[in-house]
């Protein structure tokens, strides 16, 4: 399942928040931002991704923004998100831009100090340094469905089902009150056919997402 399609259905702002910045008239600026660690299921084991979003502003309007960079200087890593590729999300009357796809080829993503740089079309820029030290505290979760009964193996504090229709389009997200039970007791819309398990550790800014399983025949 495509990562961007999946996470577009869930936007949790519970991660590291940046303080407001002062800026000059010509520079763009980052008002707030967050970074969240998300684990995805893969054949090689859980794969780490960062979701990185900021509230970016410019005196000439958001259409004047061009590039957003995230640096980890100690590890000499750089991720570039341009205006054609970044995701735009409106939440509580604020517009966030960013990406859900920050990763590295092998191993775990770095922790510690990160540097965000925002650039507008005139070449003016501003930056903000912040820290992220989120830790994965729980094993990767599992969900199975057999004979109309679902079973979730999870130690994570929050457990949700992200449900899809026959075409794979998002339908609904529900929070599980029990880690096992009959699918019929979930009272899902009739269009639902598959679901992925989405779990969260909000205190450590971490989440995990499983592959979709057949929920309803």
SVG drawing of the C-alpha trace seen along z (x, -y; Angstrom):
<svg xmlns="http://www.w3.org/2000/svg" viewBox="-23 -44 52 63">
<polyline fill="none" stroke="black" stroke-width="0.4" points="0.0,0.0 1.4,-3.4 2.6,-5.3 1.5,-8.7 -2.0,-7.5 -2.2,-5.8 -1.0,-8.6 -3.0,-11.3 -6.0,-9.8 -4.4,-10.5 -2.7,-13.7 -1.6,-13.8 0.1,-16.9 1.6,-15.6 5.3,-15.8 8.1,-18.2 6.8,-21.8 9.0,-24.7 8.9,-28.1 7.8,-31.1 10.6,-32.9 11.3,-36.5 12.0,-37.3 12.9,-40.1 10.5,-41.5 12.3,-39.6 12.8,-36.2 10.3,-33.4 10.0,-31.9 9.0,-28.7 6.4,-29.4 6.1,-25.9 7.1,-22.4 7.2,-18.8 8.9,-15.5 7.3,-12.1 8.8,-8.6 6.6,-6.1 7.4,-2.4 6.0,-0.6 5.8,3.2 8.2,4.6 9.6,8.0 12.9,7.1 11.2,5.9 9.9,2.5 11.1,-0.3 11.6,-3.8 10.2,-7.0 10.0,-10.5 6.9,-12.7 8.2,-16.2 5.8,-19.2 6.1,-22.9 3.9,-26.0 5.9,-28.0 5.1,-31.7 6.2,-34.4 5.1,-38.0 4.3,-37.5 2.1,-34.5 2.6,-30.7 2.8,-30.6 6.2,-32.4 7.7,-29.4 10.0,-27.2 12.0,-24.7 12.2,-23.0 15.3,-21.2 15.9,-19.0 19.6,-18.5 21.2,-16.2 24.7,-17.8 26.4,-15.3 25.5,-12.4 25.9,-14.7 22.4,-13.9 20.1,-16.2 16.5,-15.8 15.0,-18.2 11.3,-18.8 10.3,-21.3 7.0,-23.0 5.9,-20.5 6.4,-17.5 5.5,-18.6 2.2,-17.7 -0.1,-20.5 -2.5,-19.9 -4.9,-22.3 -5.5,-21.7 -7.2,-24.0 -7.0,-27.0 -3.3,-26.5 -1.6,-25.2 1.3,-22.8 3.7,-21.7 6.1,-18.8 6.6,-15.1 5.8,-11.7 8.6,-10.0 11.9,-10.9 14.1,-7.8 17.6,-6.3 18.6,-3.3 19.6,-1.1 19.4,-1.1 17.6,-3.5 17.1,-7.2 19.4,-9.5 18.3,-11.2 19.5,-14.4 19.9,-17.8 18.1,-18.7 18.2,-21.9 15.2,-23.0 15.8,-25.5 13.0,-27.3 13.7,-29.0 11.4,-31.2 11.4,-31.9 13.6,-35.0 16.3,-32.9 15.8,-34.3 16.0,-31.7 15.7,-31.2 16.5,-28.2 15.6,-26.6 17.5,-24.1 15.6,-21.6 16.0,-18.2 14.2,-14.9 15.0,-11.9 11.8,-9.8 12.4,-6.1 10.5,-3.0 9.4,-1.4 7.2,1.4 7.4,4.4 5.9,4.0 2.2,4.8 0.2,7.5 -3.4,8.0 -5.0,11.2 -8.6,11.9 -10.0,15.4 -13.6,16.7 -15.0,13.2 -12.8,12.6 -10.0,10.0 -7.0,10.4 -4.5,7.6 -1.1,8.3 0.0,4.9 1.6,3.3 1.1,-0.3 -1.1,-2.7 -3.4,-3.6 -4.7,-1.2 -6.7,-2.1 -8.1,-0.5 -7.7,-2.4 -10.3,-1.0 -10.6,-0.9 -13.2,0.0 -12.9,2.6 -10.9,0.2 -8.4,-0.5 -9.7,-4.0 -9.9,-5.3 -13.2,-4.8 -13.0,-5.4 -10.7,-5.2 -11.9,-3.7 -10.2,-3.4 -10.2,0.1 -11.7,0.5 -10.7,4.2 -7.8,6.0 -10.0,8.9 -13.6,9.5 -15.9,10.2 -15.6,7.9 -19.4,7.4 -19.2,5.8 -17.1,2.9 -20.2,1.7 -18.1,0.7 -19.7,-0.9 -20.8,1.6 -18.2,0.5 -15.2,1.6 -13.3,4.6 -9.7,4.2 -8.0,2.5 -4.5,1.7 -3.6,1.4 -2.3,-2.1 -0.8,-2.3 0.7,-5.3 2.9,-6.1 2.1,-9.8 4.5,-10.5 7.5,-9.5 6.2,-10.8 6.2,-7.3 3.7,-5.4 3.6,-2.1 1.5,-0.9 0.8,2.6 0.0,3.9 -3.7,4.2 -5.6,7.4 -8.9,8.7 -11.4,7.6 -14.7,8.3 -15.3,10.8"/>
</svg>
